């Protein structure tokens, strides 16, 4: 992947997928990151991002709500209401046009077929990613080949869509966030507010001893990149392992850093973003994050 930055926010291409947009009248391709595609940086006097607009909504029609959460089509939801399969505070809802307070949904008061309905947008999840699956929407292979296979199938069809916040490569494990809030995604990965990510690293060869000093300089260059890396923190824990803290996310950055000093990463595990830790969440499992937990990302 060639080096470069998003033309809107300055994010490194390596941390997100690249998108091309034709510049009007020129045929030149402008490259923007996925965060700017979801929620472009706000301009003075401009309307707030979709994520903010969603969070300010207080109620929604039942059929529209459940359709956006990918439980069923509106026609199927109408039939489910007629059959008494949708309840609010234990009472059956027979009118698909009934306005549902979204705070009730978030509190678990709305049920479909006896189970609480998923929270509406904005929604942010934390997944403990296992090795062997990719951070992609579509990839060939058996079930479990992509991270979305580890979520309920309806999560892939929600509107607005859930996107990964950054990526972990196929062989890496650990904390992976998903959100449908473009403003939050942009804030986490934007160069000015990029949340620190903590990794546990296992290496093939013994450490040289000068890695911490090299990575902390702010002048360390990677091959094919056109500007140096931001200072990174490396804390050795043994001759072959340690913890790395990064405040940017270039393409395969950590693996390339150790490759540049003649070593090879054999295991990579992300265990924290900002002050939000993965904790004891089992591998392959996810949980929904609270507002208080989201605030820890920027603590």
Secondary structure, 3 states (H helix, E strand, C coil): CCCCECCCCCCEHHHCCCEEEECCCCCCEEEECHHHHHCCCCCCCCCCCHHHHHHHCCEEEHHHHHHHCCCCCHHHHHHHHHCCCEEECCEECCCCCCEEEHHHHHCCCEEECCEECCCCCCCEEEEEECCCCECCCCCCCCCCCEHHHHCCHHHHHCCCCCEECCCCCCCCEEEEEEECCHHHHHHHHCCCCCCCEEEEEEECCCCCCCHHHHHCCCCCCCCCCCCCCCCCEEEEEECCEEEEEECCCCCCHHHHHHHHCCCCEEEEEEEEECCEECCCCCCCCEEECCHHHHHHCCC
